[in-house]
Amino acid sequence: MKRNVIKPSEITPEGVFLNRRKLVAGAVAMGLLPGCQRSADAAALPASGEFTDVSAWPGSPDLEPNDWDDVTTYNNYYEFGTDKADPARNAHTLQTDPWSVEITGAAERTGTFTLEDILRPHSLE
């Protein structure tokens, strides 16, 4: 069976390949542009603090806000169980101190490392 050989220049034109950093920078800039304009509704919303006037929210003035328990306990993570309420019910059992990870396999440096071992060589901002 004869194998098709496609030259890299047939896939990506040389000019695009040579200017790929400009292409990526331009794509990033295009992605950031929508966030640069001020929304017409931004002046109507509070700058900080608790948002209490639901009728002022332009997205859904007729909807009631969720209650505090729903907002603070809902999640889609299954580390503490498969039921939506399991993480809120079981997260208190997670022991974070002392905390360590074990690195095995094809790594330059393997072993068990504590959080302090990982953070020690780096200065905190």
Buried (B, 14 or more C-beta within 10 A) or exposed (E): EEEEEEEEEEEEEEEEEEEEEEEEEEEEEEEEEEEEEEEEEEEEEEEEEEEEEEEEBEEEEEEEEEEEEEEEEEBEEEEBBEEEEBBBEEBEEEEEEEEEEEEEEEEEEEEEBEEEEEEEEEEEE
